[in-house]
């Protein structure tokens, strides 16, 4: 399936410059999301969604999602706080990079962020676009200027008629924003917003009782894709024995364990093992009887000046939170070389989050 630039819009690029990849942010059964830049513009970050990277069995759905994203991004062009579609080709699409921190990490408590978020939704509504996936806080960002931005238009709808269905979907977008406000700034809630959250619409109640169960089964079981909420206590219960087993290898200098979400199965343990010459296979031989889903040998673990391990950095790598890792490295550039080498060989490429840890 080919989405050439001639099939999109006269305002898109007529020809696509060479794209230079700098990082892989996400990899799932629907696409691979890469960061990089166009030739001659290394200072301008670009996001590349490679839909052709999807396996054959999910390719039809992957391209269906890509078509929705392309249509949605074309309609919101020019709206402040939304990604801008730059080009498309036979493999997927290119869009602008949105600089910001995901909502579940930024946790905005000031009124201005929510006012700008409402403005985005009003602008989208005027264009007949609904996002349909704003219940996820990772689809909302707080920009460096403290304003709102939205990303991930794979489920967005472009409505030709503004009938009852359109009004319902637009209403749900606003209701999901109010839910984010309740989570992160409850003191800013108005009486009207409280009433809205206290009274679900009939279609919403029907969806929760029927459609959402089917959606969860398909995404979490068939497509191995979930929100991965809940951490359990695996590190507390299993961690000491795992660390002891790995450290029984004389080539191992140190071990740090992090959690990451497993689709529909809770959480997995990600072991970072500091060693200069031990490979994963030989290290796993020490783990008979212990379950470690991912094990990454590393030459050096990131540390503070006092020698303590930077578990905050390892947690971001384990959960594939590359955007947040970039933000951290902007604050601590001295860590960049070590951390980028660590992230380049990471083993988790999903974008699910672990709610109780955030």
C-alpha positions in Angstrom: 0.0 0.0 0.0 1.5 3.3 -1.0 0.8 6.7 0.4 2.9 8.9 -1.9 3.2 12.6 -1.3 1.1 13.4 -4.4 -1.8 11.6 -2.7 -1.9 13.8 0.3 -1.9 17.6 -0.1 -0.2 20.3 -2.2 1.2 21.7 1.0 3.2 18.6 1.8 6.7 18.0 0.5 6.9 17.2 -3.2 10.0 15.2 -2.7 11.2 13.7 0.6 14.8 14.4 1.6 17.0 11.7 2.9 16.0 10.8 6.5 18.7 10.0 9.0 17.6 7.9 12.0 18.9 8.8 15.4 16.7 6.6 17.7 13.9 4.0 17.7 11.2 5.2 20.1 8.6 2.4 19.8 8.1 -0.9 18.1 4.8 -2.8 18.1 2.7 -4.9 15.8 1.3 -1.8 14.1 4.5 0.2 13.2 7.9 1.3 14.2 8.4 4.9 15.4 11.8 6.4 14.7 13.3 9.8 15.5 15.7 11.5 13.2 16.2 14.4 10.8 16.0 15.3 7.1 19.2 15.8 5.2 20.6 19.3 5.7 18.5 20.0 8.8 20.1 18.1 11.7 18.7 20.6 14.2 15.1 19.9 13.3 13.8 16.6 14.8 11.4 14.6 12.8 9.2 11.5 13.7 9.0 8.7 11.2 6.3 6.1 11.6 7.3 3.0 9.5 4.0 1.1 9.0 5.6 -1.3 6.6 7.6 -2.7 9.6 4.4 -4.3 10.8 4.2 -8.1 10.5 2.1 -9.5 7.6 -0.7 -10.6 9.8 -1.3 -7.2 11.4 -0.5 -5.2 8.2 -4.1 -4.5 7.1 -5.0 -3.1 10.5 -1.7 -1.2 10.7 -2.4 0.6 7.4 -6.0 1.3 8.5 -4.6 3.1 11.5 -2.1 4.9 9.3 -4.8 6.1 7.0 -6.7 7.5 10.0 -3.6 9.2 11.3 -2.9 10.8 7.9 -6.4 12.1 7.5 -6.5 13.5 11.0 -3.1 15.2 10.7 -4.1 16.8 7.4 -7.2 18.3 9.0 -5.4 19.7 12.1 -2.6 21.3 10.1 -2.0 24.7 11.6 -3.6 24.0 14.9 -1.1 24.9 17.7 -0.3 22.0 19.9 -0.9 19.3 17.3 1.7 17.4 15.2 2.2 18.5 11.6 2.2 16.0 8.8 5.3 16.6 6.6 5.2 13.8 4.1 4.1 10.2 3.4 5.6 7.4 1.3 5.1 3.7 0.6 6.4 2.9 4.1 4.5 5.3 6.3 4.6 8.9 7.2 6.7 11.7 8.5 5.5 14.3 11.1 6.9 17.1 13.1 8.4 16.4 16.5 6.5 17.7 19.5 8.7 18.9 22.3 7.2 18.2 25.7 6.8 15.9 28.7 4.0 13.3 28.9 1.2 14.3 31.2 1.7 11.5 33.7 5.2 12.8 34.3 4.6 16.5 34.0 1.5 16.4 36.2 0.5 20.1 35.4 -1.2 21.8 38.3 -1.6 25.3 36.8 -4.8 26.6 35.1 -3.0 27.8 32.0 -2.2 24.2 30.8 -5.8 23.2 31.0 -7.0 26.3 29.2 -4.6 25.6 26.3 -5.8 22.0 26.3 -9.4 23.1 26.0 -8.4 25.5 23.2 -6.8 22.6 21.2 -10.0 20.5 21.5 -12.1 23.5 20.4 -9.9 24.1 17.4 -10.1 20.4 16.5 -13.9 20.4 16.9 -14.2 23.3 14.5 -12.3 21.2 11.9 -14.6 18.2 12.5 -11.8 16.1 14.1 -12.0 14.0 17.3 -9.0 12.3 18.8 -10.7 9.3 20.4 -7.7 8.3 22.5 -7.2 11.1 25.1 -7.9 8.9 28.1 -4.2 8.0 27.9 -2.1 10.6 29.7 0.9 9.8 27.5 -1.0 11.2 24.5 -1.0 14.6 26.2 2.2 16.7 26.6 3.3 19.7 28.5 5.5 21.8 26.3 8.6 23.7 27.6 6.4 26.8 27.6 3.9 25.1 30.0 1.2 24.7 27.3 -0.7 21.6 26.2 0.0 19.5 23.1 -1.6 16.2 21.8 0.0 13.4 19.9 -0.8 10.0 18.4 -3.7 10.4 15.9 -3.9 6.7 14.9 -7.5 6.5 16.3 -8.6 10.0 15.2 -11.8 10.5 13.2 -12.5 13.1 10.6 -16.3 13.8 10.6 -18.0 15.0 7.4 -21.3 15.5 9.2 -21.6 17.0 12.7 -24.4 14.8 13.8 -25.1 12.9 17.0 -22.1 10.6 16.6 -19.7 13.4 16.1 -21.1 15.3 19.1 -20.7 12.3 21.2 -17.1 11.7 20.3 -16.2 15.4 20.7 -17.9 15.3 24.1 -15.8 12.2 25.1 -12.6 14.0 24.1 -13.5 16.9 26.5 -14.6 14.5 29.2 -11.3 12.7 29.0 -9.5 16.0 29.4 -11.6 16.7 32.5 -10.5 13.3 33.9 -6.9 14.2 33.5 -7.6 17.4 35.3 -9.2 15.5 38.2 -6.1 13.3 38.3 -3.5 16.0 38.3 -5.2 19.2 39.4 -8.3 18.4 41.3 -8.4 21.8 43.1 -9.0 23.4 39.7 -12.2 21.3 39.0 -15.3 23.4 38.5 -18.8 22.3 39.7 -19.8 21.7 36.1 -16.8 19.5 35.4 -17.5 17.4 38.5 -21.1 16.9 37.4 -19.9 15.7 33.9 -17.6 13.1 35.4 -20.2 11.9 37.8 -22.7 11.2 35.0 -21.5 9.0 32.2 -23.3 9.1 28.9 -25.4 6.1 27.9 -23.1 5.2 24.9 -20.1 5.4 27.3 -21.8 3.0 29.8 -22.6 0.6 27.0 -19.0 0.7 25.7 -17.6 -0.1 29.1 -20.0 -3.0 29.5 -19.5 -4.5 26.0 -17.1 -3.0 23.5 -14.2 -2.2 25.9 -14.0 -5.9 27.0 -13.7 -7.0 23.3 -11.1 -4.2 22.7 -9.0 -5.3 25.7 -9.2 -8.9 24.6 -8.1 -8.1 21.0 -5.3 -5.6 21.9 -3.9 -7.3 25.0 -4.3 -11.0 23.9 -4.2 -11.2 20.1 -2.0 -8.1 19.5 0.1 -8.5 22.7 -0.5 -4.8 23.5 -1.7 -3.2 26.7 -1.5 -0.3 29.1 0.4 -2.5 31.6 -0.9 -1.0 34.7 0.1 -2.3 38.1 3.5 -3.2 39.3 3.0 -6.0 41.8 5.9 -6.8 44.2 8.1 -9.0 42.0 11.3 -7.1 42.7 10.7 -7.2 46.5 9.9 -10.9 46.4 12.2 -12.2 43.7 14.9 -9.5 43.3 17.3 -10.5 46.1 17.6 -14.1 44.9 18.0 -13.0 41.2 20.8 -10.5 42.1 22.6 -13.1 44.2 22.4 -15.6 41.4 23.8 -13.2 38.9 26.5 -11.9 41.2 27.7 -15.5 41.7 29.4 -15.1 38.3 32.8 -13.6 39.0 32.6 -11.6 35.8 29.6 -9.6 37.1 30.4 -6.3 38.9 26.9 -5.2 39.8 23.2 -5.8 39.0 20.2 -3.4 38.9 16.6 -4.6 38.4 13.8 -2.5 36.9 10.2 -3.3 36.1 8.4 -2.9 32.8 4.9 -3.8 31.8 4.0 -7.1 30.1 1.0 -7.1 27.8 -2.0 -8.5 29.7 0.3 -10.2 32.2 1.3 -7.6 34.8 5.0 -6.7 34.9 8.4 -8.2 33.9 11.8 -7.9 35.4 14.5 -6.2 33.4 18.0 -6.9 34.6 20.9 -4.6 33.8 24.1 -6.6 34.5 27.4 -4.7 34.7 30.0 -6.9 33.1 32.9 -6.6 30.6 32.9 -10.0 29.1 29.8 -12.1 30.1 27.1 -12.6 27.4 23.4 -13.0 28.0 23.4 -16.8 27.5 26.0 -17.5 30.1 24.4 -15.1 32.6 21.0 -16.8 32.1 22.7 -20.1 33.0 23.0 -18.7 36.5 19.3 -18.0 36.7 17.9 -21.6 36.8 14.7 -21.5 38.7 14.4 -17.7 38.5 12.4 -15.8 35.9 13.9 -12.7 34.3 12.1 -11.6 31.2 14.9 -9.3 29.8 18.6 -9.3 30.6 21.0 -6.8 29.2 24.7 -7.0 29.8 26.3 -3.5 30.0 29.8 -2.3 30.3 29.0 0.4 32.9 25.9 1.2 34.9 25.0 4.9 35.2 26.1 6.2 38.6 26.0 9.3 40.8 29.1 10.9 42.1 28.8 8.8 45.3 28.8 5.6 43.3 25.1 4.8 43.7 23.3 3.4 40.7 21.0 5.7 38.8 17.9 3.6 39.0 15.8 6.5 37.6 17.7 6.3 34.3 17.5 2.5 34.2 13.8 2.6 34.8 13.3 5.0 31.8 15.3 2.6 29.6 13.5 -0.5 30.8 10.1 1.1 30.2 11.2 2.6 26.8 10.5 6.1 28.0 12.9 7.7 25.4 11.2 11.1 25.4 11.7 11.4 29.2 15.2 10.1 28.9 16.0 12.9 26.3 14.6 15.5 28.8 16.9 14.1 31.5 20.0 14.2 29.3 19.3 17.8 28.4 19.6 18.5 32.2 22.6 16.2 32.6 24.6 16.3 29.3 27.6 14.7 31.0 25.6 11.4 31.1 24.7 11.4 27.4 27.5 9.1 26.0 27.0 6.4 28.6 23.2 6.5 28.6 22.8 6.6 24.8 25.0 3.6 24.5 22.8 1.8 27.1 19.6 2.8 25.3 20.8 1.9 21.9 20.9 -1.8 23.0 17.7 -1.8 25.1 15.5 -4.8 24.8 12.0 -3.3 25.3 10.5 -1.3 22.5 6.9 -0.9 23.7 5.4 2.3 25.0 3.3 1.0 27.8 3.6 2.6 31.2 3.4 1.3 34.8 0.8 3.5 36.5 1.7 2.8 40.1 5.3 3.8 39.5 4.5 7.2 37.9 
